[in-house]
Amino acid sequence: MLMETKVLLADDHTILREGLKMVLDAQPQIKVVGEAEDGREAVELAESLQPDVVVMDIAMPNLNGLEATRQIKKRWPHIKVVILTMHENHQYLMQIVKAGATGAVLKRSAGTELLTAIQAAAHGQSYFSPAIASMMLEDYRVRLNEEGVDDPEILTEREREVLQLVAEGKTNQEIADDLYLSIKTVQTHRAHIMEKLGVHDRTDLVKYAIRTGMVTSES
């Protein structure tokens, strides 16, 4: 008897999430055990539900999919993550791999490729949409000997969370409320972030967040 694969869906678009759930629930060996509307909820549900595979959108509010993936893989390495993205953009490619994702599928191809990616992940294998795989290979060739590439892991987990919220335009008070911190602590984190990145104002922080895939230029 084949083992059932437990899947957690994380996407802030309700209609898309419901559509994916319908498709996956129709598969006899797949069970959608939970749904998350943002990355922070995805991390919390990953802890409580312990799914086999998380299908994770990149562009989500409060905590983006890449950071959520990093946190999940750090705490529960056995959980596999498949990134779901609408972007065929070089800025995300190496970040997807560095975050620890097992695979990545373009949203426009999700109907035909997501099931394959989930099945591959459940068996400890990787699957990337052909368009993504091709771009990742080319990007890797370009970056192989390149120095000074942006690396989000220069920041701590908390600093990356603060940086995303700063880039989303939230005030220190709003960030403090979201993360249950004091305003003074948020200000300290911002100062450390700027020092580590060698930047001097919020505009530079936003540019860095966009380059590393924490937020999209649209958001």
C-alpha positions as CSV (number, residue, x, y, z in Angstrom):
1,M,0.0,0.0,0.0
2,L,1.4,3.4,-1.0
3,M,2.0,6.0,1.7
4,E,-0.1,9.1,1.7
5,T,1.7,12.4,1.2
6,K,0.6,15.1,3.5
7,V,0.7,18.6,1.9
8,L,0.5,22.1,3.3
9,L,-0.5,24.9,0.9
10,A,0.9,28.4,1.5
11,D,-0.4,31.1,-0.8
12,D,-2.1,34.5,0.0
13,H,-4.5,34.1,-3.0
14,T,-7.5,32.3,-1.7
15,I,-8.9,31.3,-5.1
16,L,-5.6,29.9,-6.3
17,R,-5.1,28.0,-3.0
18,E,-8.6,26.5,-3.2
19,G,-8.0,25.5,-6.9
20,L,-4.8,23.7,-6.0
21,K,-6.5,22.0,-3.0
22,M,-9.2,20.7,-5.3
23,V,-6.7,19.3,-7.8
24,L,-4.5,17.7,-5.1
25,D,-7.3,16.3,-3.1
26,A,-8.4,14.4,-6.2
27,Q,-5.2,12.4,-6.0
28,P,-5.6,9.2,-4.0
29,Q,-2.1,9.4,-2.5
30,I,-2.1,13.1,-1.6
31,K,-3.9,14.8,1.3
32,V,-3.9,18.6,1.9
33,V,-3.7,18.8,5.7
34,G,-3.6,22.6,6.0
35,E,-3.6,26.0,4.3
36,A,-1.6,29.2,5.1
37,E,-2.2,32.7,3.9
38,D,1.3,34.0,4.6
39,G,4.8,32.7,5.4
40,R,4.5,33.2,9.2
41,E,1.4,31.0,9.3
42,A,3.1,28.5,7.1
43,V,5.9,28.1,9.6
44,E,3.4,27.7,12.5
45,L,1.4,25.1,10.6
46,A,4.5,23.2,9.5
47,E,5.3,22.8,13.2
48,S,1.9,21.7,14.3
49,L,0.9,19.6,11.2
50,Q,4.4,18.2,10.2
51,P,3.5,17.8,6.5
52,D,5.7,15.8,4.1
53,V,5.7,18.7,1.6
54,V,4.9,22.4,1.7
55,V,3.9,24.1,-1.5
56,M,5.1,27.7,-0.9
57,D,4.4,30.9,-2.8
58,I,7.3,33.3,-2.8
59,A,5.5,36.7,-2.7
60,M,3.5,36.8,0.5
61,P,3.0,39.5,3.1
62,N,4.4,39.6,6.6
63,L,6.9,36.8,5.9
64,N,7.8,35.9,2.3
65,G,8.0,32.3,1.0
66,L,11.8,32.2,0.8
67,E,12.3,33.2,4.4
68,A,9.5,30.8,5.5
69,T,11.3,28.1,3.6
70,R,14.6,28.9,5.4
71,Q,13.0,28.7,8.8
72,I,11.1,25.5,8.0
73,K,14.2,23.7,6.6
74,K,16.3,24.9,9.6
75,R,13.9,23.6,12.2
76,W,12.5,20.5,10.4
77,P,14.9,19.4,7.7
78,H,12.8,16.4,6.8
79,I,10.0,18.6,5.5
80,K,10.3,19.2,1.8
81,V,9.4,22.5,0.2
82,V,8.3,23.1,-3.4
83,I,8.3,26.8,-4.3
84,L,5.4,28.1,-6.4
85,T,6.2,31.3,-8.3
86,M,4.9,33.4,-11.1
87,H,8.3,35.0,-11.7
88,E,10.8,33.8,-14.2
89,N,13.3,36.2,-12.7
90,H,17.0,35.7,-12.1
91,Q,16.8,37.5,-8.7
92,Y,15.0,34.6,-7.2
93,L,16.7,31.6,-8.7
94,M,19.7,31.0,-6.5
95,Q,17.8,32.2,-3.4
96,I,15.3,29.4,-4.0
97,V,18.1,26.8,-3.9
98,K,19.9,28.5,-0.9
99,A,16.7,28.6,1.0
100,G,16.5,24.8,0.9
101,A,13.7,24.2,-1.5
102,T,13.5,20.8,-3.1
103,G,11.8,22.1,-6.3
104,A,10.1,25.1,-7.9
105,V,7.1,25.3,-10.3
106,L,5.8,28.3,-12.3
107,K,2.2,29.1,-11.4
108,R,1.2,29.0,-15.0
109,S,2.4,25.4,-15.2
110,A,1.1,24.3,-11.8
111,G,-1.8,22.4,-13.3
112,T,0.5,20.0,-15.1
113,E,3.8,20.2,-13.1
114,L,2.9,20.7,-9.4
115,L,1.8,17.0,-8.9
116,T,5.1,15.8,-10.4
117,A,7.1,18.2,-8.1
118,I,5.2,17.0,-5.0
119,Q,5.7,13.3,-5.9
120,A,9.4,13.9,-6.5
121,A,9.8,15.8,-3.3
122,A,8.0,13.1,-1.3
123,H,10.6,10.6,-2.7
124,G,13.6,12.8,-1.8
125,Q,14.0,14.0,-5.4
126,S,14.1,17.5,-6.9
127,Y,11.9,18.9,-9.7
128,F,12.1,22.3,-11.3
129,S,10.0,23.7,-14.1
130,P,12.1,23.4,-17.3
131,A,12.1,27.2,-17.7
132,I,13.3,27.7,-14.1
133,A,15.9,24.9,-14.4
134,S,17.3,26.4,-17.6
135,M,17.6,29.9,-16.1
136,M,19.1,28.5,-12.9
137,L,21.8,26.7,-14.8
138,E,22.7,29.8,-16.8
139,D,22.6,32.0,-13.6
140,Y,24.9,29.5,-11.8
141,R,27.4,29.7,-14.7
142,V,27.5,33.5,-14.5
143,R,27.7,33.6,-10.7
144,L,30.1,30.7,-10.2
145,N,33.2,32.9,-9.8
146,E,31.5,36.1,-9.1
147,E,32.3,37.9,-5.8
148,G,30.1,40.2,-3.8
149,V,26.8,38.5,-4.6
150,D,24.0,39.5,-2.2
151,D,23.6,36.9,0.5
152,P,20.5,37.3,2.8
153,E,22.2,34.9,5.3
154,I,24.6,37.6,6.3
155,L,21.6,38.7,8.4
156,T,20.0,36.8,11.3
157,E,16.6,35.3,11.0
158,R,15.0,38.1,13.0
159,E,16.9,40.7,11.0
160,R,15.5,39.3,7.8
161,E,12.0,39.4,9.2
162,V,12.4,43.0,10.2
163,L,13.9,43.9,6.8
164,Q,11.0,42.5,4.9
165,L,8.5,44.5,7.0
166,V,10.6,47.7,6.6
167,A,10.6,47.1,2.8
168,E,6.8,46.6,2.9
169,G,6.6,50.1,4.3
170,K,5.7,49.4,7.8
171,T,6.6,51.8,10.6
172,N,8.7,50.8,13.6
173,Q,5.6,50.6,15.7
174,E,3.8,48.3,13.3
175,I,6.9,46.1,13.1
176,A,7.1,46.0,16.8
177,D,3.4,45.0,17.0
178,D,3.8,42.3,14.3
179,L,6.8,40.7,15.9
180,Y,5.9,41.3,19.5
181,L,9.0,43.4,20.1
182,S,9.7,46.8,21.6
183,I,10.2,49.8,19.4
184,K,13.8,50.1,20.8
185,T,14.5,46.5,19.8
186,V,13.2,47.1,16.3
187,Q,15.4,50.3,16.0
188,T,18.4,48.2,17.1
189,H,17.7,45.6,14.5
190,R,17.4,48.2,11.8
191,A,20.7,49.7,12.8
192,H,22.4,46.3,12.7
193,I,20.9,45.6,9.3
194,M,22.2,48.8,7.8
195,E,25.6,48.3,9.3
196,K,25.9,44.7,8.0
197,L,24.7,45.7,4.5
198,G,26.6,48.9,4.4
199,V,23.6,51.0,3.5
200,H,22.4,54.3,4.9
201,D,18.6,54.7,4.3
202,R,15.4,52.9,3.8
203,T,15.6,53.2,0.0
204,D,18.8,51.1,0.0
205,L,17.1,48.6,2.3
206,V,14.2,48.2,-0.1
207,K,16.5,47.7,-3.1
208,Y,18.4,45.0,-1.2
209,A,15.1,43.3,-0.3
210,I,14.0,43.3,-3.9
211,R,17.4,42.0,-5.2
212,T,17.3,39.1,-2.8
213,G,13.6,38.2,-3.3
214,M,12.3,39.2,0.1
215,V,9.7,41.4,-1.6
216,T,8.8,42.0,-5.2
217,S,9.1,45.3,-7.0
218,E,5.3,45.2,-7.5
219,S,4.7,45.1,-3.7
